C-alpha cells in the first residue's frame, strides 16, 4: 500500500477553468481549483491516458498581442506660405526625390531627402545642414557635378547646380531655392491623407498632407504592467492578414499611449459598464526584417508574438501535466516501468504551453502523465 504523497492522488489542472496563469509585474501566479473526486482520468491498468517527456531547453515567456499594420514616421506637411492649393499627390501614392508633393498657385513643392526641415530660402553664402542636404540631393539627381557633399556652404558651384535643376523643371533660373520650392523628409513619402482640398487656401502652418515613410511597420499597445515583455531589439513574429508570418524586431517602446476605456479614454462616464477600469498602455513599434515583402491594407489587424524573457537550459513539462496535490502545491505524475508516482514540483516560468519545473527525481526524458483532451 502506498503512503504519503504517493497514496494521495492529485488532480490534473485541465484548461483555463482549472488553471489560470497571470502575468503581473514579471511574476507568475497559478490559481487552481480544489481537487474533486474522480477528476483524474486513468486507464483500467491505472496508467494515465497519455504521457509526455520532461524536456530540457530554452523556455520563453512569449506573449501574443493584437496590433495593426501601418507605415513609419507619420507627420503633417504644412503650406509654406499663402496661396490656393491647385494640385496634390493622390492618397496612397508614393513620392520619391524631386517628385511633386503638391502645388500652390500652380507652383510645385518638390520632395528632397534630409532630416532638417526647409525653414528658410537658400542662396549664395548661406551655411548650414540644410545647405549640405540640398547639395547632396543635387548630386544624387545629377545636377551637382563638382560639388562637395560634406561642405555646408552655398557656393558658386551650388548656384550653378540649382540653375541646372531649375532649367530641367522649366522654371526661372534664379540660382536660389525659395522656402516654398522644396520640402525635406528622411526618404520617400507615402501620402496617407489629403488634409486640404484643391481650391482651398491652406495658409502658412495649415496642414496640406499627412505623410508617412514607405516602409511597413506594426504598431501595438501593451498594458503597462506587461511592458517588460517588450524590449527594444527583441525579435518578434508577426502574423499578417491572410495568414502569412513575417519576422521583425521591436524598434521602439514608447510612453503611455492610452487606456482600456472602450468609450475613448479620459472623460468617459464611470457608471456600471461604462469602462471605468482604465489601464495605461505603452505604444510599441515593430519593424520588419524584409519590409518590402509585407503586404496588407493600412490599419489591418495583425498578431505580434513577443519573445519576452527566456530561461536557458531549464526542465519543463506541458502545462496540462500539472497536478493540484491534495496537501497543497503542485506536482506531476511520473510514469516508469508500468507504474506511476506523484512528484511534487516547484514552478518557474510559463511559456508556449509549457512550465518550468524543478523537483526530486525529475530529469530530461522522464515521462509524465497528461490528460487526453
C-alpha positions as CSV (number, residue, x, y, z in Angstrom):
1,X,0.0,0.0,0.0
2,X,1.3,3.4,-0.9
3,X,1.8,6.1,1.7
4,X,2.2,9.8,1.9
5,X,2.3,11.7,-1.3
6,X,2.2,8.6,-3.5
7,X,-1.0,7.4,-1.9
8,X,-2.9,10.6,-2.3
9,X,-3.8,11.1,-6.0
10,X,-3.8,14.7,-7.2
11,X,-5.9,16.4,-9.8
12,X,-4.9,17.4,-13.3
13,X,-5.2,21.1,-14.0
14,X,-7.0,21.0,-17.3
15,X,-7.8,24.1,-19.3
16,X,-8.4,27.7,-18.2
17,X,-11.2,26.8,-15.8
18,X,-8.8,24.8,-13.7
19,X,-5.6,26.7,-14.1
20,X,-5.1,30.5,-14.6
21,X,-1.7,31.9,-15.5
22,X,-1.5,35.5,-14.6
23,X,1.4,37.8,-15.5
24,X,1.9,40.7,-13.1
25,X,5.0,42.8,-13.0
26,X,7.1,40.0,-14.4
27,X,5.9,37.4,-11.8
28,X,3.6,34.4,-12.4
29,X,0.8,33.0,-10.3
30,X,-1.1,29.8,-10.6
31,X,-4.6,29.6,-9.2
32,X,-6.1,26.1,-9.0
33,X,-9.5,24.8,-8.1
34,X,-9.5,22.3,-5.2
35,X,-9.5,18.7,-6.4
36,X,-12.7,16.8,-6.8
37,X,-13.1,13.0,-6.6
38,X,-12.9,11.2,-9.9
39,X,-11.3,14.2,-11.8
40,X,-8.1,12.3,-12.7
41,X,-8.5,10.2,-15.8
42,X,-6.8,6.8,-15.7
43,X,-6.9,3.7,-17.8
44,X,-8.0,0.3,-16.4
45,X,-4.4,-0.5,-15.6
46,X,-4.0,2.6,-13.5
47,X,-1.8,4.4,-16.0
48,X,-2.7,7.9,-17.4
49,X,-4.3,8.1,-20.8
50,X,-1.2,9.7,-22.3
51,X,2.3,10.8,-21.4
52,X,4.8,13.5,-22.4
53,X,8.5,13.7,-21.8
54,X,10.2,16.2,-19.5
55,X,12.2,18.4,-21.8
56,X,15.4,20.4,-21.1
57,X,15.9,23.5,-23.2
58,X,15.3,27.2,-23.5
59,X,11.8,28.4,-22.4
60,X,10.4,31.8,-23.5
61,X,7.6,33.6,-21.8
62,X,6.1,34.6,-25.1
63,X,3.1,36.9,-25.3
64,X,0.8,37.4,-28.2
65,X,-0.6,40.9,-28.7
66,X,-3.0,42.3,-31.3
67,X,-1.8,45.3,-33.3
68,X,-2.3,47.0,-36.6
69,X,-0.2,47.2,-39.8
70,X,0.9,50.7,-40.6
71,X,3.7,52.9,-42.0
72,X,6.6,54.6,-40.2
73,X,7.2,58.2,-39.3
74,X,3.8,59.8,-39.8
75,X,3.8,63.6,-39.9
76,X,1.9,66.5,-41.5
77,X,3.2,68.8,-44.2
78,X,2.0,72.4,-43.9
79,X,1.8,75.2,-46.5
80,X,5.0,77.3,-46.6
81,X,3.0,80.5,-47.5
82,X,-0.3,81.9,-48.7
83,X,-2.0,80.8,-51.9
84,X,-4.5,78.4,-53.4
85,X,-3.9,74.7,-53.5
86,X,-4.1,73.7,-57.1
87,X,-2.9,70.0,-57.0
88,X,-1.9,67.3,-54.5
89,X,-0.4,63.9,-54.9
90,X,-3.2,61.3,-54.5
91,X,-3.8,59.4,-51.3
92,X,-1.9,56.1,-51.1
93,X,0.7,57.2,-53.7
94,X,4.5,57.1,-53.0
95,X,6.5,60.3,-53.7
96,X,10.3,60.0,-54.3
97,X,13.1,62.5,-54.5
98,X,12.3,65.5,-56.7
99,X,8.7,64.5,-57.4
100,X,5.8,66.8,-56.6
101,X,4.0,66.6,-53.2
102,X,1.5,69.4,-54.0
103,X,1.2,72.7,-55.8
104,X,0.4,76.2,-54.5
105,X,-0.8,78.7,-57.2
106,X,0.4,76.2,-59.8
107,X,3.9,76.1,-58.5
108,X,5.1,72.6,-57.3
109,X,6.6,71.8,-53.9
110,X,9.1,69.0,-54.5
111,X,10.4,66.4,-52.1
112,X,14.1,66.3,-51.2
113,X,15.7,64.0,-48.7
114,X,17.1,65.3,-45.4
115,X,16.2,65.4,-41.7
116,X,16.5,69.2,-41.3
117,X,13.3,71.0,-42.4
118,X,13.2,73.7,-45.1
119,X,12.9,76.7,-42.8
120,X,14.4,79.5,-45.0
121,X,15.2,80.3,-48.6
122,X,18.7,79.1,-49.6
123,X,21.1,81.3,-51.6
124,X,24.8,82.0,-52.2
125,X,26.8,82.5,-49.0
126,X,24.3,80.6,-46.7
127,X,25.8,77.9,-44.4
128,X,24.2,75.1,-42.5
129,X,23.0,71.5,-42.5
130,X,20.1,72.4,-44.8
131,X,22.6,73.6,-47.4
132,X,24.5,70.4,-47.1
133,X,21.3,68.5,-47.6
134,X,20.4,70.5,-50.7
135,X,23.9,69.8,-52.2
136,X,23.5,66.0,-51.6
137,X,20.2,66.0,-53.4
138,X,21.5,67.9,-56.4
139,X,24.4,65.5,-56.6
140,X,22.0,62.5,-56.4
141,X,19.9,64.0,-59.1
142,X,22.8,64.5,-61.5
143,X,22.9,68.3,-61.3
144,X,25.7,68.7,-58.8
145,X,28.8,67.8,-60.7
146,X,31.9,69.0,-58.8
147,X,30.0,69.8,-55.6
148,X,31.4,68.7,-52.2
149,X,28.7,66.9,-50.3
150,X,30.5,67.5,-47.0
151,X,30.7,71.2,-47.4
152,X,27.9,73.2,-45.7
153,X,28.4,76.4,-47.7
154,X,26.2,77.5,-50.6
155,X,29.0,78.1,-53.1
156,X,29.0,79.4,-56.7
157,X,29.0,75.8,-57.8
158,X,25.8,75.3,-55.8
159,X,24.3,78.2,-57.6
160,X,25.1,76.7,-60.9
161,X,23.7,73.3,-59.9
162,X,20.5,74.9,-58.7
163,X,20.1,76.7,-62.1
164,X,20.5,73.3,-63.9
165,X,17.8,71.8,-61.6
166,X,15.5,74.8,-62.3
167,X,16.1,74.6,-66.0
168,X,15.2,70.9,-66.0
169,X,11.8,71.7,-64.5
170,X,11.3,74.7,-66.9
171,X,11.4,77.1,-64.0
172,X,13.0,80.6,-63.6
173,X,16.8,80.1,-63.3
174,X,17.5,82.2,-60.3
175,X,20.1,80.0,-58.7
176,X,18.3,80.4,-55.4
177,X,15.9,78.0,-53.7
178,X,12.7,79.5,-52.2
179,X,11.3,78.2,-49.0
180,X,8.2,77.1,-50.9
181,X,10.2,75.2,-53.6
182,X,11.0,72.1,-51.6
183,X,10.1,70.1,-48.5
184,X,12.7,67.9,-46.8
185,X,11.9,64.4,-45.5
186,X,14.1,61.5,-44.5
187,X,13.2,59.4,-47.5
188,X,10.4,58.5,-49.9
189,X,7.0,59.6,-48.6
190,X,3.6,57.9,-48.8
191,X,0.5,60.1,-49.0
192,X,-1.7,58.9,-46.2
193,X,-4.3,61.7,-46.3
194,X,-5.1,64.9,-48.1
195,X,-5.8,67.4,-45.3
196,X,-6.8,70.2,-47.7
197,X,-8.8,70.0,-50.9
198,X,-7.8,71.5,-54.3
199,X,-9.2,75.1,-54.2
200,X,-8.6,75.6,-50.5
201,X,-6.3,78.4,-49.3
202,X,-4.2,76.5,-46.7
203,X,-2.2,79.5,-45.5
204,X,1.0,79.3,-43.5
205,X,1.1,76.5,-41.0
206,X,-2.1,74.8,-42.1
207,X,-1.7,71.1,-43.0
208,X,-1.9,70.2,-46.6
209,X,-0.9,66.5,-46.4
210,X,-0.4,63.7,-43.9
211,X,2.5,61.6,-45.0
212,X,4.4,58.6,-43.8
213,X,7.5,56.7,-44.7
214,X,7.0,53.9,-47.3
215,X,8.3,51.0,-45.1
216,X,5.7,48.9,-43.3
217,X,5.7,48.6,-39.5
218,X,3.4,47.1,-37.0
219,X,2.0,49.1,-34.1
220,X,0.6,47.7,-30.9
221,X,-0.4,48.8,-27.4
222,X,0.8,46.8,-24.4
223,X,-0.6,47.1,-20.9
224,X,2.0,48.9,-18.8
225,X,2.1,46.0,-16.3
226,X,3.3,43.8,-19.2
227,X,5.7,46.3,-20.7
228,X,8.8,44.3,-19.6
229,X,7.8,41.7,-22.2
230,X,8.8,44.2,-24.9
231,X,12.4,45.4,-25.2
232,X,14.0,47.4,-28.0
233,X,15.8,45.0,-30.3
234,X,13.9,41.9,-29.3
235,X,12.9,39.5,-32.1
236,X,9.2,39.1,-32.8
237,X,7.0,37.2,-35.3
238,X,4.0,39.0,-36.8
239,X,1.0,37.1,-38.2
240,X,-0.2,39.1,-41.2
241,X,-3.5,39.5,-42.9
242,X,-4.1,36.4,-45.0
243,X,-2.2,34.1,-42.6
244,X,1.4,34.7,-43.6
245,X,4.1,35.4,-41.0
246,X,6.9,37.9,-41.0
247,X,10.0,38.2,-38.8
248,X,10.8,41.5,-37.2
249,X,12.2,43.2,-34.1
250,X,11.0,45.8,-31.7
251,X,12.1,49.3,-32.9
252,X,10.8,51.4,-30.0
253,X,8.9,51.1,-26.8
254,X,7.2,54.5,-26.1
255,X,5.4,56.2,-23.3
256,X,1.9,55.9,-22.1
257,X,-0.4,55.6,-25.1
258,X,-3.9,55.3,-23.8
259,X,-6.3,53.2,-21.7
260,X,-8.6,50.2,-21.9
261,X,-11.6,52.5,-21.8
262,X,-13.9,51.4,-24.6
263,X,-15.5,54.8,-24.7
264,X,-12.4,56.6,-25.7
265,X,-10.4,57.2,-22.6
266,X,-10.4,60.2,-20.2
267,X,-13.6,61.9,-19.7
268,X,-16.0,59.0,-20.1
269,X,-18.6,58.1,-17.5
270,X,-17.7,55.9,-14.7
271,X,-21.1,54.1,-14.3
272,X,-21.7,50.4,-14.5
273,X,-20.3,49.1,-17.7
274,X,-19.0,52.5,-18.6
275,X,-15.4,51.5,-19.0
276,X,-14.2,52.9,-15.6
277,X,-11.4,50.4,-15.3
278,X,-8.7,52.3,-17.2
279,X,-5.3,50.6,-17.7
280,X,-2.4,52.6,-19.0
281,X,-0.9,51.3,-22.2
282,X,2.6,51.6,-23.8
283,X,3.0,52.0,-27.5
284,X,5.3,49.5,-29.2
285,X,6.6,49.8,-32.8
286,X,7.8,46.8,-34.7
287,X,10.0,46.9,-37.9
288,X,10.2,44.0,-40.3
289,X,13.4,42.2,-41.4
290,X,12.1,42.4,-45.0
291,X,9.6,45.2,-45.1
292,X,9.2,45.0,-48.9
293,X,7.7,41.6,-48.6
294,X,5.0,42.7,-46.1
295,X,1.6,43.1,-47.8
296,X,-1.8,44.2,-46.4
297,X,-4.0,47.2,-46.2
298,X,-3.1,50.1,-43.9
299,X,-4.5,49.6,-40.4
300,X,-5.4,46.0,-41.0
301,X,-5.1,43.8,-37.9
302,X,-2.1,41.7,-37.1
303,X,-0.9,39.5,-34.2
304,X,2.5,40.1,-32.7
305,X,4.3,37.3,-30.9
306,X,6.7,38.8,-28.3
307,X,9.6,36.6,-27.2
308,X,9.7,38.0,-23.7
309,X,12.1,36.6,-21.0
310,X,14.0,33.5,-21.9
311,X,15.3,30.9,-19.4
312,X,18.2,28.8,-20.7
313,X,18.5,25.1,-20.3
314,X,15.6,24.5,-17.9
315,X,13.4,21.5,-17.4
316,X,9.8,21.9,-18.5
317,X,6.6,19.9,-18.9
318,X,3.3,20.7,-20.7
319,X,1.1,22.9,-18.5
320,X,-1.7,20.2,-18.6
321,X,0.7,17.8,-16.9
322,X,0.4,19.7,-13.6
323,X,-1.4,18.2,-10.7
324,X,-3.1,20.0,-7.8
325,X,-2.0,18.0,-4.9
326,X,-4.4,17.2,-2.0
327,X,-2.0,18.5,0.6
328,X,-1.4,21.7,-1.4
329,X,1.1,22.7,-4.0
330,X,1.7,21.2,-7.4
331,X,3.1,18.0,-8.9
332,X,3.4,15.8,-11.9
333,X,2.6,12.1,-12.3
334,X,5.8,10.2,-13.2
335,X,5.3,7.1,-15.3
336,X,8.1,4.5,-15.1
337,X,8.2,0.7,-15.7
338,X,4.4,0.5,-15.9
339,X,4.0,2.3,-12.5
340,X,3.1,5.8,-11.5
341,X,4.1,8.1,-8.7
342,X,3.3,11.7,-7.9
343,X,6.3,14.0,-7.6
344,X,5.9,17.4,-6.1
345,X,7.4,20.3,-8.1
346,X,8.2,23.9,-7.8
347,X,7.0,26.1,-10.7
348,X,9.0,28.6,-12.6
349,X,8.3,30.4,-15.9
350,X,5.3,29.7,-18.1
351,X,5.6,29.9,-21.9
352,X,4.3,28.5,-25.1
353,X,2.1,25.9,-23.3
354,X,4.9,24.7,-21.0
355,X,6.0,25.4,-17.5
356,X,9.5,25.3,-15.9
357,X,9.6,22.7,-13.1
358,X,12.2,21.6,-10.5
359,X,11.7,18.5,-8.3
360,X,13.2,15.3,-7.0
361,X,13.7,12.5,-9.5
362,X,12.9,14.7,-12.5
363,X,15.3,14.6,-15.4
364,X,15.2,15.1,-19.2
365,X,13.2,12.4,-20.8
366,X,11.2,11.3,-17.8
367,X,7.6,10.5,-18.9
368,X,4.8,12.3,-17.1
369,X,1.1,11.7,-17.3
370,X,-1.1,14.1,-19.2
371,X,-4.9,14.0,-19.7
372,X,-6.3,13.0,-23.1
373,X,-8.2,16.2,-24.1
